[in-house]
Amino acid sequence: MARLTKLDRMSAEEKAAESNRFWAANDSAQFPPETVAIVLGLSLSWLQNKRTNGGGIPFFKPDGRKIIYYLKADVIDYINKNKLKHTA
């Protein structure tokens, strides 16, 4: 059986609160992958894959630690760059 991620253990209310916290923050605010995954509706494994293979949202690791952070401005920029005008 697969191990539950932090997202799997969060209730819908906790996810909504985290999304609200993201949108209320200023553009220089830093957020962990869990928050970004909630806001974008993506999985943690998708974010990890993009960090490893490229093509994702810019991120940083403060002081070389294992923890990952994304800037809100970078997440917003990623959203804006990936808007679709049509599906064909």
PyMOL commands that set and color helices and strands:
alter all, ss='L'
color gray80, all
select helices_A, chain A and resi 6-9+12-24+33-40+44-53+62-64+72-81
alter helices_A, ss='H'
color red, helices_A
select strands_A, chain A and resi 30-31+70-71
alter strands_A, ss='S'
color yellow, strands_A
deselect
rebuild
show_as cartoon
